[in-house]
């Protein structure tokens, strides 16, 4: 009986987390980089994730962009070059993922694109 209560509580927690993730994913999909940045569709997905997360984990970026970790590194390298003229820097947080310097401005620019 006690285990059943524990399992039901855990199921509710997981369902809540799934719903939160779905809402975040929908928010990310509404973001689009300005055409002047010339981002590829996959780079746009990564940029949207960077704009909406304090630290975008490597795993989350790979899942969202449907790519391997090595491919993600190539995307990040290219994005650093493309976003630098707009004043953005993408920084690696060792062992955790990536952050962008002015996340709020990036999100605003992507919402207005």
The 8 nearest C-alpha neighbors of each residue, nearest first, counted from 0:
[[1, 3, 2, 4, 5, 6, 7, 8],
 [0, 2, 4, 3, 5, 6, 7, 8],
 [3, 1, 5, 0, 4, 6, 7, 8],
 [2, 4, 6, 0, 5, 1, 7, 8],
 [5, 3, 7, 1, 2, 6, 8, 0],
 [4, 6, 2, 8, 3, 7, 9, 1],
 [7, 5, 9, 3, 8, 4, 2, 10],
 [8, 6, 10, 4, 9, 5, 3, 11],
 [7, 9, 11, 5, 6, 10, 4, 12],
 [8, 10, 12, 6, 11, 7, 13, 5],
 [11, 9, 7, 13, 12, 8, 6, 14],
 [10, 12, 14, 8, 9, 13, 15, 7],
 [13, 11, 9, 15, 10, 14, 16, 8],
 [12, 14, 16, 10, 15, 11, 17, 9],
 [15, 13, 11, 17, 16, 12, 10, 18],
 [16, 14, 12, 18, 13, 17, 11, 19],
 [15, 17, 13, 19, 14, 18, 20, 12],
 [18, 16, 14, 20, 19, 15, 13, 21],
 [17, 19, 21, 15, 20, 16, 14, 22],
 [20, 18, 16, 22, 17, 21, 15, 23],
 [19, 21, 23, 17, 18, 22, 24, 16],
 [22, 20, 18, 24, 23, 19, 17, 25],
 [21, 23, 25, 19, 24, 20, 26, 18],
 [24, 22, 20, 26, 21, 25, 27, 19],
 [23, 25, 27, 21, 26, 22, 20, 28],
 [26, 24, 22, 28, 27, 23, 21, 29],
 [25, 27, 23, 24, 29, 28, 22, 30],
 [28, 26, 24, 47, 25, 29, 30, 23],
 [27, 29, 25, 30, 26, 24, 47, 44],
 [30, 28, 27, 26, 31, 25, 110, 47],
 [31, 29, 109, 110, 28, 27, 47, 32],
 [32, 30, 109, 112, 43, 110, 29, 33],
 [31, 33, 109, 112, 43, 34, 30, 36],
 [34, 32, 112, 35, 36, 109, 31, 108],
 [33, 35, 36, 37, 32, 38, 112, 31],
 [36, 34, 37, 33, 32, 38, 81, 85],
 [35, 37, 34, 38, 33, 81, 82, 32],
 [38, 36, 34, 35, 39, 81, 33, 32],
 [39, 37, 42, 36, 43, 40, 32, 78],
 [38, 40, 42, 41, 43, 37, 44, 74],
 [41, 39, 43, 42, 44, 38, 64, 45],
 [42, 40, 44, 43, 39, 64, 45, 38],
 [43, 41, 45, 39, 44, 40, 38, 74],
 [44, 42, 46, 40, 41, 45, 38, 39],
 [43, 45, 41, 47, 42, 46, 64, 48],
 [44, 46, 42, 48, 43, 47, 60, 49],
 [47, 45, 43, 49, 48, 44, 42, 50],
 [48, 46, 50, 44, 27, 49, 45, 30],
 [47, 49, 45, 51, 50, 46, 52, 27],
 [50, 48, 46, 47, 52, 51, 55, 45],
 [51, 49, 106, 102, 47, 48, 105, 52],
 [50, 52, 48, 49, 47, 106, 53, 27],
 [53, 51, 54, 55, 49, 50, 48, 98],
 [54, 52, 55, 98, 51, 49, 102, 50],
 [55, 53, 98, 52, 97, 56, 96, 49],
 [56, 54, 97, 52, 96, 49, 98, 53],
 [57, 55, 96, 59, 58, 95, 54, 60],
 [56, 58, 96, 60, 59, 61, 55, 95],
 [57, 59, 61, 56, 60, 62, 68, 96],
 [58, 60, 62, 56, 61, 57, 63, 55],
 [59, 61, 63, 57, 62, 58, 64, 45],
 [62, 60, 66, 58, 64, 59, 65, 63],
 [61, 63, 65, 59, 60, 64, 58, 66],
 [64, 62, 60, 65, 61, 59, 44, 45],
 [63, 65, 61, 66, 41, 62, 60, 44],
 [66, 64, 62, 63, 61, 67, 60, 41],
 [65, 67, 61, 64, 70, 71, 68, 62],
 [66, 68, 70, 69, 61, 71, 65, 62],
 [67, 69, 71, 70, 61, 72, 66, 57],
 [70, 68, 72, 71, 67, 73, 66, 74],
 [71, 69, 73, 67, 72, 68, 66, 74],
 [70, 72, 74, 68, 73, 69, 75, 67],
 [73, 71, 75, 69, 70, 74, 76, 68],
 [72, 74, 76, 70, 71, 75, 77, 69],
 [75, 73, 71, 77, 72, 76, 78, 42],
 [76, 74, 78, 72, 73, 77, 79, 71],
 [75, 77, 73, 79, 74, 78, 72, 80],
 [78, 76, 74, 80, 79, 75, 73, 81],
 [79, 77, 81, 75, 80, 76, 82, 74],
 [78, 80, 76, 82, 77, 81, 83, 75],
 [79, 81, 78, 77, 83, 82, 76, 84],
 [80, 82, 78, 79, 83, 36, 77, 84],
 [83, 81, 85, 79, 87, 84, 80, 78],
 [82, 84, 86, 87, 85, 80, 81, 79],
 [85, 83, 86, 82, 81, 87, 80, 36],
 [86, 84, 82, 83, 87, 81, 36, 88],
 [87, 85, 83, 84, 82, 88, 101, 100],
 [88, 86, 83, 82, 85, 100, 89, 99],
 [87, 89, 100, 99, 83, 79, 90, 86],
 [90, 88, 99, 98, 79, 100, 97, 87],
 [89, 91, 98, 97, 99, 88, 92, 100],
 [90, 92, 97, 93, 96, 98, 89, 95],
 [93, 91, 96, 95, 97, 94, 90, 98],
 [94, 92, 95, 91, 96, 97, 90, 57],
 [93, 95, 92, 96, 91, 57, 56, 97],
 [96, 94, 92, 93, 56, 57, 97, 54],
 [97, 95, 56, 57, 92, 55, 91, 54],
 [96, 98, 91, 55, 92, 90, 54, 56],
 [99, 97, 54, 90, 89, 49, 55, 91],
 [98, 100, 89, 88, 102, 101, 90, 49],
 [99, 101, 88, 102, 87, 89, 98, 90],
 [102, 100, 104, 103, 99, 105, 87, 88],
 [101, 103, 50, 105, 104, 99, 100, 106],
 [102, 104, 106, 105, 101, 107, 50, 51],
 [105, 103, 107, 106, 102, 101, 108, 50],
 [106, 104, 102, 108, 103, 107, 50, 109],
 [105, 107, 50, 109, 103, 104, 108, 110],
 [108, 106, 104, 110, 109, 105, 103, 111],
 [109, 107, 105, 111, 110, 106, 104, 112],
 [108, 110, 32, 31, 106, 30, 112, 111],
 [109, 111, 107, 30, 108, 112, 106, 31],
 [110, 112, 108, 109, 107, 33, 31, 30],
 [111, 33, 109, 110, 32, 31, 108, 34]]
